[in-house]
Amino acid sequence: MESLKNEISVRHYSKKTWKAYALWAQKFRYFVKEKPPDTLNTDDVKEFLTFLAVKKKVSASSQNQAIIALRFLFKHVLKKEFGQMEGVVRAERKPYIPVVLSRQEIDRVIDKMKDPYDLVVKLLYGCGLRLSECMKLRVHWFNFDHEVLTVHDGKGKKDRTVPLPRVIMDDLKRQIDRVIDLHERDLKKGYAGVFMPDRLESKYPNAPKELVWQWFFPAKELTHVPDTGEYRRYHLHETHVQKAIKRAVKTSKILKRASAHTFRHSFASHLLAANQDIRSIQELLGHSSVRTTMIYTHTIASKTVKEARSPLDL
């Protein structure tokens, strides 16, 4: 497990990836009854994956995550060939159509939310962000002159640029002003700065205290670091946003199960309904494959043109 953690750390994978890979490694170890690592082989993996599908009845996505985690374990930790997963009983992939809110429903939810949670939702919907991406936004990622937001280290460690909604530009600038005010007060208290990725802080020791590296959605309280005795600023926690959204959905009487990710789904579906090119939507969402983006074609009403026309006449 220590070797697995080291291999993940050296590749700068996220904490979520580490937790997922560690979980599947532990489940696999339990399944093979703590068989010595040097004796593990592909047959053990096949039996485990079949067990997940047949006995545990896991979803196809969970089984796929297990395959990815164990492939990483074999290749980088055990230094063994993973081989082909032939003969494995695959979990049934059920058709999934994401929940999408109408623009009116989104406005109703936002109206029931307090600051800064309402602005969080406006960014989730207006920029198609994942909740984790929104929470990790830094001040210098906003380019108000060109009206764009650069999302760094998104899923898969990919960067992408999305347009900033003009209708919330004043809200965003007011939030920046709040961050500046909080930053000045933190400096007077002698805080150690914001939390930074280790590789960046070692390269730029003063970066945690610089304004440009401050969180766009800072936590309300400073966090005490026991090892160093320092006080640092973390970003707003995801669970706080999720609870605020849950309350707002309930009080707005929306007849759909909506979460933070629902606003990202709505972003993509509404762009598609407005005849936005699906390749452009793919880039805005940060999807590696357009096949992932294609799921949103099932969330809007299809438009059938009966009259055959030449593309020259369109």
C-alpha positions as a Markdown table, in Angstrom:
| # | Residue | x | y | z |
|---|---|---|---|---|
| 1 | Met | 0.0 | 0.0 | 0.0 |
| 2 | Glu | 2.9 | 2.3 | 0.7 |
| 3 | Ser | 4.4 | 1.6 | -2.7 |
| 4 | Leu | 1.0 | 2.3 | -4.3 |
| 5 | Lys | 0.8 | 5.6 | -2.5 |
| 6 | Asn | 4.3 | 6.6 | -3.6 |
| 7 | Glu | 3.6 | 5.7 | -7.3 |
| 8 | Ile | 0.4 | 7.8 | -7.2 |
| 9 | Ser | 2.2 | 10.7 | -5.5 |
| 10 | Val | 5.0 | 10.9 | -8.0 |
| 11 | Arg | 2.5 | 11.2 | -10.8 |
| 12 | His | 0.7 | 14.0 | -8.9 |
| 13 | Tyr | -2.7 | 12.2 | -9.0 |
| 14 | Ser | -5.5 | 13.6 | -6.9 |
| 15 | Lys | -6.4 | 12.5 | -3.4 |
| 16 | Lys | -9.6 | 11.1 | -4.8 |
| 17 | Thr | -7.7 | 8.9 | -7.2 |
| 18 | Trp | -5.5 | 7.7 | -4.3 |
| 19 | Lys | -8.5 | 6.8 | -2.2 |
| 20 | Ala | -10.2 | 4.9 | -5.1 |
| 21 | Tyr | -7.1 | 3.0 | -6.0 |
| 22 | Ala | -6.3 | 2.2 | -2.4 |
| 23 | Leu | -9.9 | 1.0 | -1.8 |
| 24 | Trp | -9.8 | -1.5 | -4.7 |
| 25 | Ala | -6.4 | -2.7 | -3.7 |
| 26 | Gln | -7.6 | -3.4 | -0.2 |
| 27 | Lys | -10.7 | -5.2 | -1.5 |
| 28 | Phe | -8.6 | -7.3 | -3.9 |
| 29 | Arg | -6.2 | -8.1 | -1.0 |
| 30 | Tyr | -9.1 | -9.3 | 1.1 |
| 31 | Phe | -10.5 | -11.3 | -1.8 |
| 32 | Val | -7.2 | -13.2 | -2.4 |
| 33 | Lys | -6.9 | -13.8 | 1.4 |
| 34 | Glu | -3.7 | -11.7 | 1.6 |
| 35 | Lys | -1.9 | -13.9 | -0.9 |
| 36 | Pro | 1.8 | -12.8 | -1.2 |
| 37 | Pro | 2.1 | -10.1 | -3.8 |
| 38 | Asp | 4.8 | -11.9 | -5.8 |
| 39 | Thr | 2.4 | -14.8 | -6.4 |
| 40 | Leu | -0.5 | -12.7 | -7.7 |
| 41 | Asn | -1.4 | -13.1 | -11.4 |
| 42 | Thr | -4.1 | -12.2 | -13.9 |
| 43 | Asp | -6.3 | -15.2 | -13.0 |
| 44 | Asp | -6.7 | -13.7 | -9.5 |
| 45 | Val | -7.8 | -10.5 | -11.1 |
| 46 | Lys | -10.3 | -12.2 | -13.4 |
| 47 | Glu | -11.8 | -14.1 | -10.5 |
| 48 | Phe | -12.1 | -10.9 | -8.5 |
| 49 | Leu | -13.8 | -9.0 | -11.3 |
| 50 | Thr | -16.2 | -11.8 | -11.9 |
| 51 | Phe | -17.0 | -12.0 | -8.2 |
| 52 | Leu | -17.8 | -8.2 | -8.3 |
| 53 | Ala | -20.2 | -8.6 | -11.2 |
| 54 | Val | -21.9 | -11.9 | -10.1 |
| 55 | Lys | -21.8 | -11.9 | -6.3 |
| 56 | Lys | -21.6 | -8.2 | -5.4 |
| 57 | Lys | -23.6 | -7.1 | -8.5 |
| 58 | Val | -21.6 | -3.9 | -8.8 |
| 59 | Ser | -22.3 | -1.4 | -11.6 |
| 60 | Ala | -20.4 | -1.4 | -14.8 |
| 61 | Ser | -18.6 | 1.9 | -13.8 |
| 62 | Ser | -17.5 | 0.4 | -10.5 |
| 63 | Gln | -16.1 | -2.7 | -12.2 |
| 64 | Asn | -14.3 | -0.5 | -14.7 |
| 65 | Gln | -12.8 | 1.6 | -11.9 |
| 66 | Ala | -11.6 | -1.7 | -10.3 |
| 67 | Ile | -9.9 | -2.7 | -13.6 |
| 68 | Ile | -8.2 | 0.6 | -13.9 |
| 69 | Ala | -7.0 | 0.6 | -10.3 |
| 70 | Leu | -5.7 | -3.0 | -10.5 |
| 71 | Arg | -4.0 | -2.4 | -13.8 |
| 72 | Phe | -2.1 | 0.5 | -12.2 |
| 73 | Leu | -1.3 | -1.8 | -9.2 |
| 74 | Phe | 0.1 | -4.5 | -11.4 |
| 75 | Lys | 2.1 | -2.3 | -13.8 |
| 76 | His | 3.6 | 0.2 | -11.4 |
| 77 | Val | 3.7 | -1.5 | -8.0 |
| 78 | Leu | 4.0 | -5.3 | -8.7 |
| 79 | Lys | 5.9 | -4.7 | -12.0 |
| 80 | Lys | 3.9 | -7.4 | -13.7 |
| 81 | Glu | 2.0 | -7.7 | -17.0 |
| 82 | Phe | -1.7 | -7.1 | -16.5 |
| 83 | Gly | -2.8 | -9.0 | -19.7 |
| 84 | Gln | -6.2 | -9.1 | -21.3 |
| 85 | Met | -9.3 | -9.5 | -19.2 |
| 86 | Glu | -10.9 | -12.2 | -21.4 |
| 87 | Gly | -13.4 | -14.5 | -19.8 |
| 88 | Val | -14.4 | -12.0 | -17.2 |
| 89 | Val | -18.2 | -11.7 | -16.5 |
| 90 | Arg | -18.8 | -8.0 | -17.1 |
| 91 | Ala | -21.3 | -6.0 | -15.1 |
| 92 | Glu | -24.4 | -5.0 | -17.1 |
| 93 | Arg | -24.2 | -1.4 | -18.3 |
| 94 | Lys | -27.6 | 0.2 | -17.9 |
| 95 | Pro | -28.5 | 3.1 | -20.1 |
| 96 | Tyr | -28.1 | 6.3 | -18.1 |
| 97 | Ile | -29.8 | 9.6 | -18.9 |
| 98 | Pro | -28.7 | 12.5 | -16.6 |
| 99 | Val | -31.2 | 14.7 | -14.8 |
| 100 | Val | -31.5 | 18.1 | -16.3 |
| 101 | Leu | -33.2 | 21.2 | -14.9 |
| 102 | Ser | -34.9 | 23.8 | -17.0 |
| 103 | Arg | -33.7 | 27.4 | -16.8 |
| 104 | Gln | -36.7 | 28.4 | -14.7 |
| 105 | Glu | -36.0 | 25.6 | -12.2 |
| 106 | Ile | -32.3 | 26.6 | -12.0 |
| 107 | Asp | -33.4 | 30.2 | -11.2 |
| 108 | Arg | -35.8 | 29.0 | -8.6 |
| 109 | Val | -33.0 | 27.0 | -6.8 |
| 110 | Ile | -30.6 | 30.0 | -7.0 |
| 111 | Asp | -33.2 | 32.3 | -5.5 |
| 112 | Lys | -33.4 | 30.0 | -2.4 |
| 113 | Met | -29.6 | 30.1 | -1.8 |
| 114 | Lys | -27.5 | 32.6 | 0.2 |
| 115 | Asp | -24.1 | 34.0 | -0.6 |
| 116 | Pro | -21.7 | 32.6 | -1.6 |
| 117 | Tyr | -23.5 | 29.4 | -2.5 |
| 118 | Asp | -25.7 | 31.1 | -5.0 |
| 119 | Leu | -22.6 | 32.2 | -6.9 |
| 120 | Val | -21.2 | 28.7 | -6.7 |
| 121 | Val | -24.2 | 27.4 | -8.5 |
| 122 | Lys | -24.1 | 30.2 | -11.1 |
| 123 | Leu | -20.6 | 29.0 | -12.0 |
| 124 | Leu | -21.5 | 25.3 | -12.0 |
| 125 | Tyr | -24.3 | 26.1 | -14.5 |
| 126 | Gly | -22.8 | 29.1 | -16.3 |
| 127 | Cys | -19.4 | 27.4 | -16.9 |
| 128 | Gly | -20.2 | 23.7 | -16.7 |
| 129 | Leu | -17.8 | 23.1 | -13.8 |
| 130 | Arg | -17.5 | 20.1 | -11.7 |
| 131 | Leu | -18.0 | 20.9 | -8.0 |
| 132 | Ser | -14.4 | 20.0 | -7.1 |
| 133 | Glu | -13.1 | 22.3 | -9.9 |
| 134 | Cys | -15.3 | 25.2 | -8.6 |
| 135 | Met | -14.1 | 24.8 | -5.1 |
| 136 | Lys | -10.4 | 24.9 | -6.2 |
| 137 | Leu | -10.6 | 28.1 | -8.2 |
| 138 | Arg | -7.8 | 30.5 | -7.5 |
| 139 | Val | -8.0 | 34.3 | -8.0 |
| 140 | His | -5.6 | 34.4 | -11.0 |
| 141 | Trp | -7.6 | 31.9 | -13.0 |
| 142 | Phe | -10.1 | 34.7 | -13.8 |
| 143 | Asn | -9.3 | 36.9 | -16.8 |
| 144 | Phe | -11.9 | 39.6 | -16.7 |
| 145 | Asp | -10.4 | 41.5 | -19.6 |
| 146 | His | -11.0 | 38.6 | -22.0 |
| 147 | Glu | -14.0 | 37.3 | -20.0 |
| 148 | Val | -12.6 | 33.8 | -19.7 |
| 149 | Leu | -11.9 | 31.4 | -16.8 |
| 150 | Thr | -9.0 | 28.9 | -17.0 |
| 151 | Val | -9.6 | 25.7 | -15.1 |
| 152 | His | -6.3 | 24.2 | -14.1 |
| 153 | Asp | -5.8 | 20.5 | -13.1 |
| 154 | Gly | -9.3 | 19.4 | -13.9 |
| 155 | Lys | -10.2 | 15.7 | -14.1 |
| 156 | Gly | -7.3 | 13.9 | -15.7 |
| 157 | Lys | -5.0 | 16.8 | -14.8 |
| 158 | Lys | -6.2 | 18.7 | -17.9 |
| 159 | Asp | -6.5 | 22.4 | -18.2 |
| 160 | Arg | -9.3 | 24.1 | -20.2 |
| 161 | Thr | -10.7 | 27.6 | -20.8 |
| 162 | Val | -14.4 | 28.5 | -20.6 |
| 163 | Pro | -16.2 | 31.8 | -21.2 |
| 164 | Leu | -17.3 | 33.7 | -18.1 |
| 165 | Pro | -21.0 | 34.5 | -18.1 |
| 166 | Arg | -21.4 | 38.3 | -18.6 |
| 167 | Val | -24.6 | 38.4 | -16.6 |
| 168 | Ile | -22.7 | 37.5 | -13.4 |
| 169 | Met | -19.5 | 39.5 | -14.0 |
| 170 | Asp | -20.4 | 42.1 | -11.3 |
| 171 | Asp | -21.0 | 39.2 | -8.8 |
| 172 | Leu | -17.6 | 37.7 | -9.6 |
| 173 | Lys | -15.8 | 41.0 | -9.1 |
| 174 | Arg | -17.6 | 41.6 | -5.8 |
| 175 | Gln | -16.4 | 38.2 | -4.7 |
| 176 | Ile | -12.9 | 39.1 | -5.7 |
| 177 | Asp | -13.2 | 42.2 | -3.5 |
| 178 | Arg | -14.2 | 40.0 | -0.6 |
| 179 | Val | -11.2 | 37.8 | -1.1 |
| 180 | Ile | -8.9 | 40.8 | -1.2 |
| 181 | Asp | -10.3 | 42.1 | 2.0 |
| 182 | Leu | -10.1 | 38.7 | 3.7 |
| 183 | His | -6.5 | 38.2 | 2.4 |
| 184 | Glu | -5.4 | 41.6 | 3.9 |
| 185 | Arg | -6.9 | 40.6 | 7.3 |
| 186 | Asp | -5.2 | 37.2 | 7.2 |
| 187 | Leu | -1.8 | 38.8 | 6.5 |
| 188 | Lys | -2.2 | 41.1 | 9.5 |
| 189 | Lys | -2.9 | 38.0 | 11.7 |
| 190 | Gly | 0.3 | 36.5 | 10.4 |
| 191 | Tyr | -1.2 | 33.4 | 8.8 |
| 192 | Ala | 1.0 | 31.0 | 6.7 |
| 193 | Gly | -1.1 | 31.4 | 3.5 |
| 194 | Val | -3.4 | 29.1 | 1.6 |
| 195 | Phe | -2.8 | 25.4 | 1.1 |
| 196 | Met | -0.8 | 24.8 | -2.0 |
| 197 | Pro | 0.2 | 21.7 | -4.0 |
| 198 | Asp | 3.5 | 20.5 | -2.5 |
| 199 | Arg | 5.5 | 20.7 | -5.8 |
| 200 | Leu | 4.4 | 24.4 | -6.2 |
| 201 | Glu | 5.2 | 25.5 | -2.7 |
| 202 | Ser | 8.6 | 24.0 | -2.8 |
| 203 | Lys | 9.3 | 25.9 | -6.0 |
| 204 | Tyr | 7.7 | 29.2 | -4.9 |
| 205 | Pro | 7.9 | 29.4 | -1.1 |
| 206 | Asn | 6.1 | 32.8 | -0.9 |
| 207 | Ala | 3.2 | 31.8 | -3.2 |
| 208 | Pro | 0.8 | 30.8 | -0.4 |
| 209 | Lys | 0.7 | 34.4 | 0.8 |
| 210 | Glu | 0.4 | 36.0 | -2.6 |
| 211 | Leu | -3.0 | 37.4 | -3.6 |
| 212 | Val | -3.1 | 35.6 | -6.9 |
| 213 | Trp | -2.9 | 32.2 | -5.3 |
| 214 | Gln | -5.8 | 32.8 | -2.9 |
| 215 | Trp | -9.0 | 30.7 | -3.2 |
| 216 | Phe | -11.9 | 32.3 | -5.0 |
| 217 | Phe | -14.2 | 30.6 | -2.5 |
| 218 | Pro | -12.2 | 30.6 | 0.8 |
| 219 | Ala | -13.3 | 28.7 | 3.9 |
| 220 | Lys | -14.8 | 30.9 | 6.6 |
| 221 | Glu | -12.2 | 29.8 | 9.3 |
| 222 | Leu | -8.5 | 29.2 | 9.2 |
| 223 | Thr | -7.2 | 25.7 | 9.6 |
| 224 | His | -4.6 | 24.8 | 12.2 |
| 225 | Val | -1.8 | 22.5 | 10.9 |
| 226 | Pro | -0.7 | 20.5 | 14.0 |
| 227 | Asp | 2.7 | 19.4 | 12.4 |
| 228 | Thr | 3.9 | 23.0 | 11.9 |
| 229 | Gly | 1.6 | 25.0 | 14.3 |
| 230 | Glu | 0.7 | 27.2 | 11.3 |
| 231 | Tyr | -2.7 | 28.6 | 10.5 |
| 232 | Arg | -3.7 | 28.2 | 6.8 |
| 233 | Arg | -6.7 | 29.0 | 4.7 |
| 234 | Tyr | -8.5 | 26.2 | 2.9 |
| 235 | His | -11.3 | 26.6 | 0.3 |
| 236 | Leu | -15.0 | 26.2 | 0.9 |
| 237 | His | -15.8 | 22.6 | 1.6 |
| 238 | Glu | -17.7 | 20.6 | -1.0 |
| 239 | Thr | -20.1 | 19.1 | 1.6 |
| 240 | His | -21.2 | 22.6 | 2.7 |
| 241 | Val | -22.2 | 23.4 | -0.9 |
| 242 | Gln | -23.9 | 20.1 | -1.4 |
| 243 | Lys | -26.0 | 20.6 | 1.7 |
| 244 | Ala | -26.9 | 24.2 | 0.6 |
| 245 | Ile | -28.1 | 22.9 | -2.8 |
| 246 | Lys | -30.1 | 20.1 | -1.2 |
| 247 | Arg | -31.9 | 22.6 | 1.0 |
| 248 | Ala | -32.5 | 24.9 | -1.9 |
| 249 | Val | -33.9 | 22.2 | -4.1 |
| 250 | Lys | -36.2 | 21.1 | -1.4 |
| 251 | Thr | -37.6 | 24.5 | -0.5 |
| 252 | Ser | -38.0 | 25.5 | -4.2 |
| 253 | Lys | -40.3 | 22.5 | -4.7 |
| 254 | Ile | -38.3 | 21.2 | -7.7 |
| 255 | Leu | -39.8 | 17.8 | -8.7 |
| 256 | Lys | -36.5 | 16.3 | -9.7 |
| 257 | Arg | -33.5 | 14.8 | -7.8 |
| 258 | Ala | -30.9 | 17.5 | -8.3 |
| 259 | Ser | -27.3 | 17.7 | -7.0 |
| 260 | Ala | -24.3 | 19.9 | -7.7 |
| 261 | His | -23.5 | 17.8 | -10.8 |
| 262 | Thr | -27.0 | 18.4 | -12.2 |
| 263 | Phe | -26.0 | 22.0 | -13.0 |
| 264 | Arg | -23.1 | 20.7 | -15.2 |
| 265 | His | -25.5 | 18.4 | -16.9 |
| 266 | Ser | -27.9 | 21.3 | -17.5 |
| 267 | Phe | -25.1 | 23.4 | -18.9 |
| 268 | Ala | -24.3 | 20.8 | -21.6 |
| 269 | Ser | -27.9 | 20.0 | -22.4 |
| 270 | His | -29.0 | 23.7 | -22.8 |
| 271 | Leu | -26.0 | 24.4 | -25.1 |
| 272 | Leu | -26.9 | 21.4 | -27.2 |
| 273 | Ala | -30.6 | 22.5 | -27.3 |
| 274 | Ala | -29.3 | 25.9 | -28.6 |
| 275 | Asn | -27.6 | 24.1 | -31.5 |
| 276 | Gln | -24.1 | 24.5 | -30.0 |
| 277 | Asp | -21.6 | 22.2 | -31.8 |
| 278 | Ile | -21.1 | 19.0 | -29.7 |
| 279 | Arg | -17.3 | 19.1 | -30.2 |
| 280 | Ser | -17.3 | 22.6 | -28.7 |
| 281 | Ile | -19.3 | 21.3 | -25.7 |
| 282 | Gln | -16.9 | 18.5 | -25.3 |
| 283 | Glu | -14.0 | 20.9 | -25.0 |
| 284 | Leu | -15.9 | 23.2 | -22.5 |
| 285 | Leu | -16.7 | 20.1 | -20.3 |
| 286 | Gly | -13.2 | 18.8 | -20.5 |
| 287 | His | -14.2 | 15.4 | -21.8 |
| 288 | Ser | -11.5 | 13.2 | -23.3 |
| 289 | Ser | -13.9 | 11.6 | -25.8 |
| 290 | Val | -16.9 | 13.0 | -27.6 |
| 291 | Arg | -18.6 | 9.7 | -26.8 |
| 292 | Thr | -18.9 | 10.9 | -23.2 |
| 293 | Thr | -20.5 | 14.1 | -24.3 |
| 294 | Met | -23.0 | 12.3 | -26.6 |
| 295 | Ile | -25.0 | 11.2 | -23.6 |
| 296 | Tyr | -26.6 | 14.7 | -23.6 |
| 297 | Thr | -28.2 | 14.1 | -26.9 |
| 298 | His | -30.7 | 11.9 | -24.9 |
| 299 | Thr | -31.7 | 14.8 | -22.6 |
| 300 | Ile | -33.2 | 17.1 | -25.3 |
| 301 | Ala | -36.0 | 16.6 | -27.7 |
| 302 | Ser | -34.9 | 15.4 | -31.1 |
| 303 | Lys | -35.5 | 17.6 | -34.1 |
| 304 | Thr | -36.4 | 15.8 | -37.3 |
| 305 | Val | -36.3 | 17.7 | -40.6 |
| 306 | Lys | -38.5 | 15.8 | -43.1 |
| 307 | Glu | -37.7 | 17.8 | -46.1 |
| 308 | Ala | -34.4 | 16.7 | -47.7 |
| 309 | Arg | -32.2 | 19.6 | -48.6 |
| 310 | Ser | -28.7 | 20.2 | -50.0 |
| 311 | Pro | -26.2 | 21.5 | -47.5 |
| 312 | Leu | -25.5 | 24.3 | -50.1 |
| 313 | Asp | -29.1 | 25.5 | -49.4 |
| 314 | Leu | -28.8 | 25.5 | -45.6 |
